[in-house]
Amino acid sequence: MIKFLFFGMIWGAMIGYFYLVNVTKVSHNILSGLIHALYYIYYKASYDDKKDNIQKGILPVLDALKIKINKYGYINNDKPTLYICNHQSYIDSLIIKYIKPEIKTIAKSDTADDFSIMKKFATTILNNWGVIPYKRGDKESGQNVRNLIKESVQSGESILIYPEGSSYVFDCLNKFYPGSFEVAYDNNLTIQPITIKYKTDIAWGLKHELSKKHHHEMLANAEHCQTFDINDVDVTFHKPIESSKFESATHLLDSVKYIITDEWLHQHHCIDQNKIYNNTSNTPIAYATV
């Protein structure tokens, strides 16, 4: 009986797999990458080292999307930090999390509800990923987020924030919302700006009048990524900033936005390796490439 059940499960899995590939038109590479990602992020990370398994889960997805990460700058910062990054694509979070798996993010507490019947499954993934939930929908939601940022960084965690609020494929950088800069300035939190730039046309975000299908639809974007031989993504970690050294939260916001925008436009990549932040070794840290 067990033998029949076992072979039945195998046949069921095969039928399900071929259905997904042939009916939904999801490519083998993408589907295989997603299966590996779920195994490591949902299952392995629940019982073993989370950071290691998060990276192992993300890598097959990046490989399937033919993404090559080029890292520059002050990467070895192990202080509790508020990371501020531009947001050109929803893929940004995979890339930053792969580089710095210890970073946590803040999301509305009902995010798992968006998955309906898979709520428990989604909750486990979000917990393993390092999502800090908050309640929104009332007047206090903004203050709740600020408190979470303050408490998280002061307790030794590092938080990733996208001050644009959403992913914008076009128009360079959008407006930066001031909330995270205000809490950083008021509490002298360490900020580290990050500039991320895609060298091929694979960005994915909000629909725009210039958008093509792959700019705003997930599966179309994944398939489009595979049309390139390689998708270089440059990620520059700028020098960490002590917030209290600025005149105001607005001054801090303007400075950080200038740093990120300047790198996005001009792609300097020229940072003295001997001044890498928090580098305690005598060996210069090479600019790494994944």
C-alpha positions, 0 to 999 in steps of 0.5 A: 500500500505504501509503495502505491502511495509513493508512486502515486505521489511521484506521478502526481508531482510529475503531472503537476510539474508538466501542467505548470510548464505546458499550461502556464508556460513557465520555463523549466529553469524558472520553475526549478529555481522556484522549487529550490527556493521554496525548499531552502526558504520555507523548509530548511530555514525553519530548522537550520541556519536561516542566513545560509539557507536564505542565500541557498534559496535565492541563488537558483532564482537569480541563476534562472533569471541570469542575474549577475550581481556586481558588488562595490563599496563598503560591503562589510558593515556589520553594525546595526544599520538602516539601509536606504536603497533606491527601488527600480525593480521588485527583484531588488529585495532578492538581490539585497537579501542575497548580499546581506541575508541578515537584513530585515524588512518591515511589512504590513502584518496582513501580508500573509492574508494576501495568500488566502488559503496558503496563509500559514505557508506564507507566514513561515516564509515571511518569518524565515525571510526576516519580515517585521510585521506592523499594523496599518490602516489607522492614523497611528500606522506611520508612527508604528513603522517609525517605532519599529525602525527605531527599536529594531536598529537600537536592539542590534538589527539592520533594516532595509527601507525603500524610501520611494515607497514602491518600485519605479522602472522609469523616471530615475529616482522618485520622491523620497518619503521623509519618515525613515530619515526623521526617525534616523535623525532623531535617534542618531541611527547609522544609515548606509545608502545603497545604489542598485542599477540594472544594466539590461532592461529587466526592471519590474515595477508599477505600470507606467505609460512607457511600460511594456508587459515585462515591466509590470507582470511577474511571469513576463518579466521572468521570461524576458530576463532569460532572453539576455545572455547575462543581466548585470546588476551593479550594487554599490554600498556607500559609506555609512552615515551618522545621522546626527551630523546633519542639520536636519532630517531634510538635510539628511534625506537630501544628502542620501538621495544625492549620493544614490542618484549620483551613483545611479547616473554616473556609476563611479564605482571608485571607492578606496578599498583600504577604507572599507568600513569596519574592515578589521583585517589588513587584507584589502577587500576585493570588489566581489562579483557573484 
